[in-house]
């Protein structure tokens, strides 16, 4: 039954992509697309003429999924690069590391007795989760697309919770699990004249203090190596920013978003 369910999910994904193609009006288009987790929701307004001071003022649209994982990142990247666009800015986090709690969960599931069942269960859960996002975004009710294009919530006084830090860190740096698929997507995008850029969101000074400066340096080296390996540009500001730019350990407030956009603008001009 589990294998049959997985097969049905895969068929559903194929049909979803067909439905997306048949309803182009449901999916906002722009020359620049931003993909990422809730970190990108806080770093970028949802859409419109570029609100950071980029020279050519090209329009963009931003899609952000809370707790975005690697599969969702690749699913959306694959879909948006099949539409007319010029550049896609992709948050690197989902394809570059696991948080501490994710690694612990994977280790718990790695029991040799349950390994075959758990692998199938993991695949089924992730596929259904990805399907839910894709169906809503590209041909379903439209609710998920509204969530992905939501406006960032109001600023909150900076708050850092030790238990949250303990669940997140240390980061477990890794290469993308679906590296061959990512390479294919990037290659096809390049053939279509679409540039893909990996983006590294900053973290608060408190988060860096908790994980250690050396860990931050290693993470930066890891991100740079991934970008080089996949042949894409990398926008990587300083790993840690003062806490005054954040709502919590990693989500930027309005001042932080403005600084992020200004640094992106500087990088943009230098790359010309």
N, C-alpha and C positions, 0 to 999 in steps of 0.2 A: 504493500500500500504506500509506503514511504517513497519508494522509487517511482511509483505511478504519480504521486503528488508532485514530486520534483519535475517529472516530465511535463506535467500540465502547466507548472509554473514557467518552464522554459518556453512552451508554446505560447503562453500568455504574454511573455516578454516580446516575442516576435510579432504577435498581433498588435501589441501596444505600439511598437515602433511604426507599424503600418498605419495605425490610427493617427499617430502623431503626424506622419507625412500627409495624411488626408485632411488634416485640420490645421493648416499652418497659422491661421489667425489666433489660435489658442496660445501660441508660444511667442512672447515678445522677442524681437530681433534688434540687434544693435551691432555696430562695427567692433565694439569691445564688450566682452562678456567676462564677468567675475564669478568664479565658483569657489565655494568653501563652506566651512562650518559656521557656527554662531560667531566665531571670531571675525569672519568677513562681514557678517551682518552688522557688527559694531564698527567696523573699519570703513565701510562704504555705504552711502545712501543707496536706496534700492535701484534707482534708474534715473535717466534724464540726461541732459547735456552734462558733460563731465564737470563735476563740482570741485574737483581739484584743479589747480592752475596749469593744466596741460596745454601746450601751445596750440594744437590743432582743434581742441575743444570737441573731440569726437563724442558721439553719444555712447552710452554703455548701459548694460543691464546687469544686475547682481542677483545671483541665486545662492541662498545660504540654507543649509540643512543642519539642524541641531545634531551634535554628535555624529557628524558625517564620517562614514567609514570609507575604506578604499574602494569597495565595490560601487558604492553610490557615486564616488568621485569619478571613477572610470566610466560608469554608465552615462552620467550627465556630460562628461567631456566628450564621449563618443557621439552623443546626440547633438550637442551644440556645434561640433565641428562638421557636422553634415548639413548645417544650415549656412546661409551667407553671413560670414563674419570675417574680421581681419585679425583679431587677437583675442586670446583667452588667457586670463590671469587665474591660475589655479593654486589654491592653498596647498602647500606641500605636506602639511602635518599628517593627513590621513594615509599617505603613501610612504611616509618616512620613519614613523615610530609608533610604538604602542605605549599607552600609559601604564602605570604600574598595575592598576586593577585589571586592565585588559590582559596583561601578561599572566597575572595570577589566575585569571579565569581560564586562559588557554592551558596553563599547566595543570589545572584541576581536571580539565577535560581530556588530558593526554594519557589518562589511565589506559594501559594496554588492553584491559578487559573490555572497556567501553569505546576504545578508539574508533572502530568502524562505525558504530552507531552515532557517536558524537560528531564525526566528520560529516555524515549524511545530514544529521540534525542541523549542524552549523550551516551547511550549504543551503538547506531548505529555508532556514530562518532568514539568512542574509538575502536569498533570492526573493523571498516573499516581501521582505522589507524594501528591497530595491524596486520591486514591482509596484508596491504601493506608492512610492514616490513618483515613479515614472508614469503610472496610470493617471495620477492626479495632475501631474504637470503637463502631460502631452495628450490628453484626450478624455480624462475622467471628469470628476465633479468640479475640478478647478480649485478645491480647497488647498491642497499642498502647494500649488503654484503661488497662491496668495501668501502662504506661510513663508515660502522661500524668498518672496519679494517683500516681506514685511519690513516696516520701519523699525529701527533699533529702539529698544525701550528707553525711557528717560534715564538720565544719570542717577547713580546712587552714590552715597558716601563710600569711599574706599573701604572694602571689608575683605580681610584675609582670614580664612578658616584653616586651622592646622589639619583637621581631618580631611579636608578637600585636598590639601597639598600632599598628605600622606597617601591618598588614593591615586594621585596623578604621578608622583615622582618616586623613584628615578624613571626617566624616560628609557624605553628599550629601543634603541636605534636599530633600524633594519632597512633592507631594500624592499621595494614594492613586491608584494606576493604575486601580483599578476604582471610582472615586468614585461613578458612578451606581448601581452595585450596592450599595455601602455605604449610600448615601442611602435606597435602597429598603428595605434591611434595618432601618435605624434607624426609618424611617417606619412600617413594619409592627409593629415592636416597640413603638413609642409607641402605636399604635392598640390593641395588646393590653395596654397598661398596664405595659409593661416599660421600665425606665430603663436606658440604656446610659451607662457612664462610661468615659472614656479615662484610663488610668493611665500615668504616666511613672516608670519605675524610676530610682533615682539611680545615679550613677557614682562611682568612687573619685576622690579628690583627685589621685592619680597620673595617672589617665586625663585628668582635666581639665587638668592641667599639661601633658600631652603635646599635647593638641588646642588648648589656649589658652582662657583665660577668656572671651574675646569669642565664640569659637565656641559655648561653652556657653550664653551669654546669647542668641545667635541661635537656638539650638536651642529654648530655653525659649519664646521669642517665637513660633517656628514651631508648637510644640505647642499653645500657647494659641490661635493663629489657627485651627488645624485644628479644635479643639474648638468654637470659636465658629462656624466655617463650617458644621459638621455639627449644630450645635444640641444638643450634649451637655455634661454637666459634665466637669470635668477635675480629677483629683487629681494635683498636681505638687509634690512636696516639693522641697527645695533640689537643684539639679542635681548638685552634688558633695558627698560626705560624706567624713570622714576615713578613711584606709586601714584603720584598725582595725575597721571594720564590714564588711570584705570578705574573701573568699577570694582574689580576683584583681581585675582591673581593673573588673569590673562585677557579679560574683555575690556577693550578700550572705552573710555568715556568720550564725550564730544570733543574735548581738547585733544585727547589722544588720537581720535579719528582725523582731526584736522592736521595734526603733526604727521600722521601716517600718510595722508594724501599729499602733503607738501613734500615729504621725502620721496614719495613716488614720483612726483612731478620733477624733482631734481634728477632722479635716476632716469626718468623718461627723456629729459632734455640731453643728458650726457650720452645716452645710447644712440642718439640720432647721428 
